[in-house]
Amino acid sequence: MEIFSNLGLGFSISLSLNNLWYCFIGCMIGTFIGVLPGLGITVTIALLMPLTFKLDPTTAIIMLAGIYYGAQYGGSTTSILVNIPGEASSVVTCLDGYQMARQGRAGPALGISAFGSFIAGTIATFGLAFLAPPLAQFALKFGPAEYFGMMCLGLIAAAFLGQGSMLKSIMMVFLGLILGTIGRDLVTSFPRFTFGINELEDGLGLVPVLIGLFGVGEILNNLEVPQKGREIYHEPIRGLLPSWREWKASIGPILRGSVMGFFLGIIPGGGAGISSYASYAVEKKLSKTPDQFGKGAIQGVAGPESANNAGSQGAFVPLLTLGIPANSVMALFVGALMIHGIQPGPLIMTKAPQMFWGVITSMYVGNVMLLLLNLPLIGMWVQLLRVPYRIMFPSILLICLIGTYSMNNSLFELFLMGIFGVVGYLFKRLDLEMAPMILAFVLGPFMEDSLKQALISSHGSLGIFIRRPISATFIGIIFFFILLQTIPRVRRYKAAVPKEEL
Amino acid sequence: MGDRDRIIAIFFLTISILVGVKASQFPFGNMKRLGPGFFPLMLAILLGVLSLILLVRSLRRGERSAIEWPSRWSGLVFVSLAIFVFSLLLKPFGFLLTTVIFTSVAFKFADPGRWFAPMSAAFIATFVSYFVFRLGLGIPFPAGILGY
């Protein structure tokens, strides 16, 4: 079978000493920042991007990917032991994980998170290996009209999956698209909204924008919330290996969470965060004892922790097959690939199979490493949590400044980071969701370009988007989403979901 | 005026008007060959329409969800000022000096009650970052007056 020779090729790449080493570094950094609350995945990857420029592109992506899924492992540790989510995607793990720790079951909670994540990682790796090639084949048929339709659909999906009102999320999408038009027009190189600033001619830099919104914005928000004294779990953690009974209770949630997380990860705006919410909601619904949830039910840890790991790997599907980032972390991967001269999209698989399969198989390798890293070293990670915020926030701020500067050695980008830090703070205050905006900001230039090309090929007729079957399907689904939103029951349900569960 | 949605609607409406006015000065092109003005102008118009919908909705509903503004602004003001001052000083003062100033002020701000702990943290942070980023990774920071 072709898939086995492909996987063989992949493992021959990912098991090379150099790649193993960088995969290990990625997983270590990922676990580290996953455990640390206050330093998110997006910010870390943005900060580390410049370091990967000198690496071979495959190695660079292997390492960055390791950070992404590694952080899902680390995030659960903080949720369980301190009741503070280490990452946004382990918010729900706090609910039952912390309760388990308080009942003296921190060991099994940590253990099932790690094993669940490992199983999910395995399933997601195979999902990626089986799903990506046919999808990439399919995507080769796409012309500009299809790409435009698909990106519109992706943005609507991202807005729909958001937790706030859909109207405001769509407004954020438009704001992101507008931010994406800053800089010289691709065709005529007419300068738009540059106000005579040279640095703006290539557009707003993604790295300063993301570090500002998520890094600095987060610090600004944290400084206002009085830091509650952290109750760190003191007793030695025993019994990391879950018992037979705990396995029996968890295996269903783990498998369901893996599959659900993987598919939710594929959808733009999805990824690790929403997967964990969805898994928690489903497990609570399916449980015979839903009242146990929130009081230390192991299912409430096993499901979401598997789902977020699978979701983080599922997010690679659209990147590797369509060249479309599903979330802000994947947007950075687009940037990382393009710096190496690789256009993300369906051609990666045929033009750079060693990279495609190397990255996919490295995820399996990385999951094995993480399992080995996390369980025995858990005591070391717990020590990290004892670092007080008064040490952490100036250090994070300094790292943000240095990281942003080192991207392009540009002082302007430091200003930009500061401005977007304040913007990120205000958006959070106003409860506006930033994920749809970031996605739109990244996709904007591609969308405008494909719109122009589609109209050139149709001699100016907008009908092209409806006449071509694939793009017509996308447009149809968009209208379906919008119609769905006008049904009051759906709107009420969506408004109730996050609040009910938290 | 305190209503969250109303403030958001007015904020977005302002942006859409500013962007729309500016974009209408760009060459518009035609449907066969879209100019640089088409896409931003369309975006501005659509954003404006959506903001109006939100505005009308929030007016009809009356005031409901006020924004909780923070009780203390010091953190916000301090951090944003620190970033801008850091960027201004980096070139004339050089990396080492700027970082020492920045970290001393920042660690002291974070731990206002004491002197020894924040100052030692500042020096450690400065030297670690100098060794890691300047010497280890060779990032070309401005040298400034001290030459470091």
HADDOCK unambig.tbl for C-alpha pairs under 7 A between the chains (distance, minus, plus):
assign (segid A and resid 171 and name CA) (segid B and resid 47 and name CA) 6.09 0.50 0.50
assign (segid A and resid 171 and name CA) (segid B and resid 50 and name CA) 6.67 0.50 0.50
assign (segid A and resid 174 and name CA) (segid B and resid 43 and name CA) 6.25 0.50 0.50
assign (segid A and resid 174 and name CA) (segid B and resid 47 and name CA) 6.06 0.50 0.50
assign (segid A and resid 178 and name CA) (segid B and resid 40 and name CA) 6.18 0.50 0.50
assign (segid A and resid 178 and name CA) (segid B and resid 43 and name CA) 6.63 0.50 0.50
assign (segid A and resid 181 and name CA) (segid B and resid 40 and name CA) 6.65 0.50 0.50
assign (segid A and resid 185 and name CA) (segid B and resid 36 and name CA) 5.82 0.50 0.50
assign (segid A and resid 190 and name CA) (segid B and resid 36 and name CA) 6.66 0.50 0.50
assign (segid A and resid 220 and name CA) (segid B and resid 75 and name CA) 6.44 0.50 0.50
assign (segid A and resid 220 and name CA) (segid B and resid 76 and name CA) 5.57 0.50 0.50
assign (segid A and resid 223 and name CA) (segid B and resid 75 and name CA) 5.70 0.50 0.50
assign (segid A and resid 224 and name CA) (segid B and resid 70 and name CA) 6.70 0.50 0.50
assign (segid A and resid 224 and name CA) (segid B and resid 72 and name CA) 6.95 0.50 0.50
assign (segid A and resid 224 and name CA) (segid B and resid 75 and name CA) 6.79 0.50 0.50
assign (segid A and resid 390 and name CA) (segid B and resid 107 and name CA) 6.95 0.50 0.50
assign (segid A and resid 390 and name CA) (segid B and resid 110 and name CA) 4.87 0.50 0.50
assign (segid A and resid 390 and name CA) (segid B and resid 111 and name CA) 5.98 0.50 0.50
assign (segid A and resid 391 and name CA) (segid B and resid 107 and name CA) 6.88 0.50 0.50
assign (segid A and resid 394 and name CA) (segid B and resid 103 and name CA) 6.79 0.50 0.50
assign (segid A and resid 394 and name CA) (segid B and resid 106 and name CA) 5.56 0.50 0.50
assign (segid A and resid 394 and name CA) (segid B and resid 107 and name CA) 5.89 0.50 0.50
assign (segid A and resid 406 and name CA) (segid B and resid 139 and name CA) 6.19 0.50 0.50
assign (segid A and resid 411 and name CA) (segid B and resid 87 and name CA) 5.92 0.50 0.50
assign (segid A and resid 414 and name CA) (segid B and resid 87 and name CA) 6.12 0.50 0.50
assign (segid A and resid 415 and name CA) (segid B and resid 84 and name CA) 6.29 0.50 0.50
assign (segid A and resid 415 and name CA) (segid B and resid 87 and name CA) 6.86 0.50 0.50
assign (segid A and resid 418 and name CA) (segid B and resid 80 and name CA) 6.12 0.50 0.50
assign (segid A and resid 418 and name CA) (segid B and resid 83 and name CA) 6.03 0.50 0.50
assign (segid A and resid 418 and name CA) (segid B and resid 84 and name CA) 6.95 0.50 0.50
assign (segid A and resid 430 and name CA) (segid B and resid 4 and name CA) 6.62 0.50 0.50
assign (segid A and resid 430 and name CA) (segid B and resid 67 and name CA) 6.90 0.50 0.50
assign (segid A and resid 448 and name CA) (segid B and resid 39 and name CA) 6.65 0.50 0.50
assign (segid A and resid 452 and name CA) (segid B and resid 33 and name CA) 6.90 0.50 0.50
assign (segid A and resid 452 and name CA) (segid B and resid 34 and name CA) 6.08 0.50 0.50
assign (segid A and resid 455 and name CA) (segid B and resid 31 and name CA) 6.85 0.50 0.50
assign (segid A and resid 455 and name CA) (segid B and resid 32 and name CA) 5.80 0.50 0.50
assign (segid A and resid 456 and name CA) (segid B and resid 32 and name CA) 5.29 0.50 0.50
assign (segid A and resid 456 and name CA) (segid B and resid 33 and name CA) 6.31 0.50 0.50
assign (segid A and resid 459 and name CA) (segid B and resid 32 and name CA) 5.21 0.50 0.50
assign (segid A and resid 460 and name CA) (segid B and resid 31 and name CA) 4.51 0.50 0.50
assign (segid A and resid 460 and name CA) (segid B and resid 32 and name CA) 3.93 0.50 0.50
